[in-house]
Amino acid sequence: MGEQVIIAIGREYGSGGHEIGERIAKELGIHFYDRSMLDEIAKDKDIEIEYLEKYDEKPRKLFGSRRVGAYTNSIEEIIAEMQFEYIRDKADEGESFVIVGRCAESVLEGHKNLISIFVTGHRDARIKRIMNKYHLNEQDAVVKIKRHDKHRKQYHNRHANGKWGDSRLYDLCISSSDLGVEKTVNVVEFFIKERLGEN
Amino acid sequence: MNKMKGDYETMVAQVLAAVIFVAMFLLIVTEKIERHIVTLVCGLLTMVLVFGVAMQSMSAVLETLNLRSIFTVGFWYTSGSEGESTAGINWATIIFILGMMVMVEGMAKAGFFRWLCMRLAKMVNYKPVPLFITFMVMSAVLAMFIDSITVILFLAAVTVELAKLLKFNPVPMILSEIFCANLGGSATMCGDPPNIIIGTSLEYSFADFLTNTGVIAGISLILVVIYFYFVFGRKMASQGAQDIDFSAIPEPKDAITNKKDFIISSIIFGCAVVMLVTHAQTGLTVAFIGTVVAVITLLAAGKSALDLLKKVDYKTLLFFVGLFAVVGGLEQTGILEKIAALIGDISGGNLKLMVAIIIWLSAIASAFVDNIPFAATMIPVIKSLAVTQAGVDLETLAWALSMGTDIGGSATPIGASANVVGTSVAAKNGHIIGWGEYCKSAAPATIIVVTISMIIIFIRYC
């Protein structure tokens, strides 16, 4: 791709948003960032990766941490800020990439050619997807979805400028359940190209 | 009938004031809303609901707003008999903190703090153990005059930088510096916000603090340095690589951004210290000193004055305004007198037991919640205790409250602002400090210092 493009994907758990993001990055031939960015951060800061992964995309604990102005000692928030700095640097360097989660639509707000997308899905389809992916029964899948969505919502709403999943925050909101992952990728890709004026 | 109605109104006012106070504390802890907004809204609710609806007392509103005090001579200058205002919003504290903020911004901009850290590091030839001890002492001494957040902000950043170059682990040094900053803050009237509030509310001078809490802090500092040496220092002695490129270490003079500003800000700082140390003799109040320091800094800054003003942490000042209004609600409704009576009953009038309750209660509470609201709330309590309990000296209780609130905050990573800033600076540089690692060294040190403080207060005053 010639001009820089940044695709920020927010997603409900089990919607396939991660897979959609990965495929779009592959199709467009640009970098894909998810929790794997922690590898680079861990290497750069000389921190154990397992430690970073434990607190990735988690809301801060209500008791046990405090903020003083721009400083916080919440490990969850420090790791979030490390990731925000990482993606800001990548964007400022002019790199094109797809980023999943990390409040990227807010963190990179104002960047030229930022396209923000929120992937949702019908409840049943999401449960089915999680049951198949992690070999869980329905009850466990429901619990897992609820837990992850709750954490994502708290994490997002703590750091972002708007509410998680609020359509006004994104350029495109799409349900992956109607078309399936493959066709959703095509629709999103079409939207991106239209936005960039490439079609 | 009228009496019953009056009792009912008082009870409603007390319940409302207490609910607002508890809600304010919970909202501050959750950090959902910025703390200055929380205290301001709660302060406004106190004015409207407690003083307006329940008490229907305009005088309570005026007393708590306390604006008239600013226009009295005693607010700026005391000739011994005149005193500063002792109730409601403590404007003297707010004006003093504002003045010091402006001065500190000027010093930071000129590169004073970084220069001082680098100068001392060079003086000890960048050797880990002497560096470790020097930085602990410097942290305590600086925190006697400068807010602990600024002290730790610069000290932790330089420690991380030196640790990278000298190849040692900065975490033990940062943890020790944090503790010493909190300890140093307890030594003077201007070192820690609880002390400023205690000093201005109870009309104590800088010298009063220095000769009372200062002595306790001095003795404690010696023991704390020994303690941290045994906990960390011996390990540090074995650290530090042999193949260090000393030419890569920045020269202290490189930290100075502008020589003229550096000299001026150093002189202003020196004058501020002299004015504070002698204010009991000169009669100048801390509000006056804060104002003078701010005005001189701004005049000296010239065109940069606006930049300095913009950097002032107004949110903290607004936080104080709201907080004092909420505490004013507790004070006016008489709840704090009830708490004082409870402490009096538990202690059975025994001063030693009273001191022990105040110092440990303050220390434990400050380890988990902001020590500023706690200190502001406890001042009317100890005042009431001194009035109602025979043979109880207010000063004794004030020093117990000061040491408890100032030192208790050191025990946990959330206890004091310096702890948050220090651990945050470390984490941003890849040295994440969890609760376990923090408390392992800081909690025993806190217990040691609080115990020492209590023993010294027992021996000297009880």
Interface residues (C-beta under 8 A of the other chain):
Chain A: D44 K45 D46 I47 Y51 L62 F63 G64 S65 R66 R67 V68 G69 Y71 T72 N73 I75 I78 E81 M82
Chain B: V29 T30 E31 I149 D313 K315 P413 I414 S417 N419 V420 V421 T423 S424 V425 A427 K428 N429 G430 I432 I433 G434 W435
